[in-house]
Amino acid sequence: MTKDVIALTTRMPDPWSVLAGLLSGGPDKLVGTRGEGAVVQLCDAQGRPLVSVEAPLLVAVEGEAERLLGATPPPVPYWWTEARATTGVAEAEQLAGTFVARLAALVGGSAWPADAADSLAVVKTDGVSVAPLPAAAQPAIDVLTEKVAVVIQDRPVVAMTAWLSDAFRAAAGAGLGLQIVSPAGTTLSPAVRDSLGGPPSRWIVQDERDGYYDGLTGAVLRWQGTMFAPVASPAATDDDPHTPVAATYQEVADTGERQLALTFRMVHPADERLVLGGGLESVWRELTGKPPAGWGTAEPANLPWSLRRLTDLAYGRAPEPTWLVVVGNGDRPGIATVRITRTEAGVEEHVTLAFGYGTDEEPPVEALPGVAETLATRHRLQSMLVQVRKARRDVSVPPRFEGPGVPLAFVLGSEEVRGLPGDRARRTPLPQPPVPLGPKSRPALYYPLPGDASDLSGWQDFELLMRHLRGA
């Protein structure tokens, strides 16, 4: 099991400050680096990691420490330095806490959690030495089996940090599932939820009554030798496994909060003049009145919004895909994940976006046709699905049932409309005809779907539309 501690500082922690913090174990202890200096790590004499420190990250986006930690950081820009302590060793957590306390004292700032920085004194340890390469390879992974990699996250929001992103890549490269274990009361970032996929990858929540359960499905889980897996009820059969659902997961109250969710794909010709991110920015502006606040390749999103820097990053990584997280500000909570890939068709942007609305706020449903037209006429939209759902305004994912979204509209890009035979795209079995968008000679089509967050019948209309468009 591991414990995360974070220093939020006004100045960049220079190498000497980091070294002074790591000498919390005494001046006679050795400090090693790996990953081209990106990770500094202390281990015990048996090679077990005690404290792993990642390179400081400059955060120039307001609201990220509040969103992910519930902490008040210094004014932006500030430095975010993460350390992970292995709590299986008694001194490790104290070492990490003293490290962030010393770092904050030396370069100005604060530590999270607040009680992690109770002491600046030297921690008495025995046998601390440089970490051998295998031990330092994946400091985010706590348990490794033949089927899964297990990561324990003890923080308010399980976010797609650089640590966790590395764990996802390592597990995928080894053909393993990733299981994230967190305490009760923790929420999940949508960026992590969208990356989990299906079993055996899971978000596992500790619970007083049921032990452990899947935070996304509610299934009661137990450790079964090589991974957490669902528990079968006494009434289960081969035809009906009937996994029990945790009581905590079912404790649901409708707060009146809603989320507007958009999933859309754009396909651009591969061109040196191509600028990426413009479609997402247009949607953000039309639905909130402002552009996104920031973006990054992990959480916290640390970079101010910039189409040029985003494009340069994706261009530099090509032909490998690029994954990004994009965030809004406190006035209108919003988060998006963007996956940019190079394919035979060109350069594809796949965007999953959600905005949160409180009990006295209405999602701007009337603006959706205009949003769709902008994407279709300026950003080469291929398709888009719009949903509304009963979910938290802060757009984080709780370990409780929220219910599925309800489709409000589907949009088909102009090239896809042209590719369908005859009038199939225009003449559908839905009660409302599609709304043409853009030029009359090459229109995209907007299909309104009746329904609200309490009426799941909209999925029947959506399925009917999909079967019709596919010619089934």
N, C-alpha and C positions, 0 to 999 in steps of 0.2 A: 504494500500500500504506500502511496506517496502523498505528499502535502505540498501545495503550491503556495509560494509567497512572492510578492511583487513589490518592487520599489518604484515609486513615481517621483521623479526628480526634476528639478528645474534646469540642471546642467547635465551634460553628458558624462556618465561615469567613465573616467579615463582608466587606462589599465592599472595604474597604481592604486586607484580607489577600489577597483574590483579586487585587486590582490589583497589590499588591507582588509576588505570584508571577508575574503575567503580565509584569511589567517585567523578567523575566529576560533579555529581549532588549535592555535598556538603557532609561534613563529618557526617552529622546527618542522612544520608540515609542508609537504610538497604539493604543488598545484600544476596540473597538466591541462593542455588544450588539445582539441581535435576539430575536425570539420573546418579546416582553414581558420581556426580561431573562433568559430561561431559558438562553440560549446566549451565551457570550462567545467571541470568535474573533479570532485574529491571522492576517493574510495577508501574502504577499510583494507586491512591487510589481506583479506580473502578476495579482494577485487569487487566487493559489493558496492555499488554507487551509494554515496551518502548525500551529496548535494551536487546538482547539475545546474549551471547558470548559462542562460542563452545571451547572445549579444544584445546590447541595449537597442531598443526600437524608438525612433523619434515619432511621436504622435502629434499630428497637426490638425486633427479632427476633433471638434468639441463633442462632448457627450459620450464618448466611448467608455471611459472609466466608470461613469455613472451607469451606463447601460449594462456593462458586463460585470462590474464589481460592486456597484452601489457605493462607490468611493468618490470623494471629492479630490480631484487631482490639482496640480498647479495649473496656472493659465497655459493655454496652448501657445507654442509647441512645448511639450515636455517629453521626458525620456521614460520609457516603460521597460523595466528589466525584470525578467521572470527567473525564478529559481524553483527547482523541484527537490524536495527532501524525501528521502526514503524513510518512512516512519517505522519500518520493521527494525531499524537500528535506533536505539533510544536517543542517541545524541544528535541524530541527523536533523530532526525538526528544529531543535534548539540552534544548531549550526546555521540553518537557513534563516531563522528569525534574526539571529545576531548579524548575519551577513547583510540583510536588507536594512536593519537598524543602523549599522555602520555606514552603509552606502548612502542612506538618506541624510545622516548626520554630516558626512563628508562633502556631499555635492548639493545638499539642500532639497528637501521634499518630505515625503511621507511613505509609510509602508502599509501594505495590505496583506492579510488582515491586520487591524490595529494592534491586536495583542501579540502579533508575531515579533514586534520590536520592543519587547519588554526590557531587554538587557543588552548592554554593549560589552559585557565582560567576555573574556576568553572562555570558550567551552572546553572542558576537559575531555579529551578523547585519547584513544590509544591506537596506534598502528594505522594512522591515516596516510595514504600515499597517492601517487599518480594513478588514475584509472587506466587499466589496460584497455586496448582498443575494443575488444568485443563487448565489454561492459558498458562502454560509452556510446556504443552504436545507436541505441534507441532508448534514451532516458525516459521517454513517455510511456513505454510499455511496462506494465507491472507484472503480468503473468503471461507466459507463452506456452501454448499447448499445440498438439498436432492439428487442431481444428480452428482455434481462435487466438487472437491477441487481446488481452484484457487491459484496459486503461481505467484507473480510478481517478475521478475528478471531484475534488472537494472544494467547489466554488459556487457562487450564486447562480451563474449561468454557464452551462457547458458550451463553450464557444469553439469555433474552428481556429484555435491558436496554431502557431507554427509547430508547437510540440505535437498537437493532435493531428495536424495535417501530415506531419512526418509519419505518425503511427498509421494513418490511413494508407499512405503510399507503401509503407513497409509491409503491412498486412496484405494489401492487394498484390504486391509483387511476390509474396510467398504463397498466394492462393488461400489465405486465411480470412475468416470473418473478424470483425472488430467489435468487441463488446465494451461499452462504456458504463461504468458503475458509478453512481452518485448518491448522496444522501437524500433523505426526504426534504422537500422544500426547494430543491434545485429545479431550475427550468432549463430548457434546451434552446440553443440558437437555431433558427430555421436553416442556417448554413450547414449545421451538423445533421439535422434531420434529413435534409435533401441528399446528403452524401451517404447515409447509412445503408440504403438499399434494403434488401430483405434478409431473413434469417440465413446464417446464424448471427449476422451483425444485429446488435440490439442496443437500446438505451435501457439500462437496468437500474431501477430505483430501490433503495433500501426502505423497508416498511416495518413498523412495529408489529402490525397484525399478521401480515402474510409473508414476512421475511424479505422476499424480493419479488418485483414484478416488472413487466415490460412497460416503460413509460409511454409508449405510443399505442399499444394495443390493450394493456391491462392484464395480460396473461400472467398468472402466478408462475414464478420461475424457481428453480433450484439448481445448484451446482451439481452436475452429473458427470463427474470425473474429468471431462475435457472441456466443458463449457457450460454456461447457463442455458437451460432448456425448459420448455413448459412442463408443468406438473399435470398429470392426467387425474381426473376426478375418479372416485370409486365406481361411478356409473359409466365410465368410458368403455367404448367398444372399439374394435378395429375400424368399423365404418363411421363411428362418431367419437373422436378423441375427447371431446368436451373438456377443454382446458378451463379451469375456474378463473374468474376475473377478480382481481384484487378489489376489496371493498373501498379502499381509498380512491382508486381510479374512478369508481362510480359515483363519488360524491360531487355532484355537478349542480351548479346554480347559474341560471341565466342572468348575467350582469348587464345585459343590453349592449355589451361591447361587440364590435364587428370588425372583420378584416375584408378588404377588397383585394383579391388575388388575381394576378395576370401572368399567364405563361405564354410566351411568344417566341417565334423563331424567325430570324432574318437570314437571307442568303445573298451575299454580295459577290460581284465579280472580283477575282483576285487582281488587284491593281495597286501600284505603288502609291497612288494618291488616296487610297482608301483610308478613311478615318472611322474608327470603331467607337461604339458607345453612344453615338448620336441618337439612335432610336430610344434607348433607355432614358437618356436625358430629356428627350421630347415628351415621353410619357410622364416622367417625374414633374416636369414644368407644368404640363397641362392639368395634372391631377392635384398638384400641391401649390402651384404658383412659384416654385423655386427649383433650382437644379439639385441633384444629390449633394450631400455635404462632403462625403469622402469615399475612398475606396482602398482596397489593398488585396494582397494575395493570401491574407489570413486575418483573423480577428485578434486584436482591435484593428479596424480599418484605420490606417495611419496617414494616408495621403489625401490632401485636398483634391476635390474633383477636377480632373483634367483629361480631356479627350486625347490630347496629344501624347501625354505620358502613358496613358492606358494603351494607345495604339502602338507606341514604341515598344512597350513591354511585350505585347502579343507578337509583334513583328520579330523581335529578337528571339522569341522562343519557338517560332515556327520552324519546322512543321509540327512540333510537339504542341498539344493543346494548352490553353491557358484558362485557369479557373480564377475567378475574382469574386469578392464580396463588396457590395456597395451599400452605403447607409445614408439615412436622412438625418434630420435634427429633431429636437424635442418637440417642436411645434406640431409636426406630423410624423410620428414614428413610421419608419419604412426601412425595409431591407430587401436586397436583391442579390441573387447569385447569377453570375454570367459565365458561360462556358464558350470559349472561342476555339473553333477547330477548322483546320484546312482540309477540305474534301475535294472530290472531283468536280462538284458543282460550284466551288468557289470558297469563300470564307463564311462560315456559319456562326451566328451568334444565337445562343439559346439562353433565354432570360426567364427566371422565376422571380416574381416581384410581389410584395405584399405591403399594404398600408393599413394602419390601425385607426379605428374610430371609436370614440367614447359614446356613452349613453345619450348624450345630447348632440351628437354629430351624425350627419347623414353622409354615407359614401356618395361621391359625385357621379352617380350612375348616368345622369343626363350628358356627361362629358364623354362617355365611352365611344359613341360613333365618331366624334371628332378625333379622339386619340387613335382610333383604328384607321381613320383616313390619313392622318399624318404618317403613321407607320407604313401604310400601303403605298402612298404616293411619293414619299421621300426616303424610305429606309428599306425598301424591298422586302416587305413583310411576306412570309410564306403562310403562316397561320397563327391564330391567337385564340386562347380560351380565357374567358373572364368569369370569375366566381365570387360569390359573397359567402361568408361563413361566420358562425358564432365563435369568436375567438378573441384573445386578449388584445387590447389597444397597443400594448408595448411590443407586439408581434413576437414575443418569446413563446415557447411551446411548454405548457405545464404538463406534469405527469398525471393528467386527468382527461377524461373523455371530453372532446370538444365537438365532435361530429364532423361529417364531411362538408365540404363546400357545396353550394348550389350553383349550377351554371346560369349565368345571366346572358351571355352572348358568345358566339363563335364567329371568327372572321377567317375568310379564305382569301389569300393574296391573288392579285390579278393573273399571274402566270399559272397558278393552280386552277383558277376559274377557266382560263383558256384551254387548259389541258383536259378538261372534262368533256365528254361527248355531248353534242346537241345542247339542249336547255336544261341538262340535269342539275347544274349548279343553281339555276334560277327558279326552277319549278320543283318545289319540295313538298313533302306531306305535312309540313308544319302549318299551324293556323295563320301565322304572319309571314308574308313574303320577305325575302332578304332585301336589305337596303344597299343599293349600289354606291360605291365609294370611288372617287377619282374620275378620270376621263371616261366618257360614255363608251368610247371604242374599246377600252381595256379596263373595265371596272374590277375592283375587288368587291367582295360581297360580305355584308354584315348581317348575321343571322340572330335576331333577338330571340331569347328563350324565356318564356314566362316562368316566374318563380321568385321566391325570396328565401332568406336564410332558414325559414321554418318549413319550407315545402320542398321535399326531395323529388317531387314528380318532374322537376326540370331535367333530371338525368334520363328519364324515359324519352323526353323530346330530343335530348342530345344524342342518345343512342339511335333513335329513329333517323335523325339527320345524318349521322355517320354512316349508317347502313345504306341510306339512299345515295350519298355521295360516292360510296365505294361500289355502288351498283349491285348490292346484295338484295 
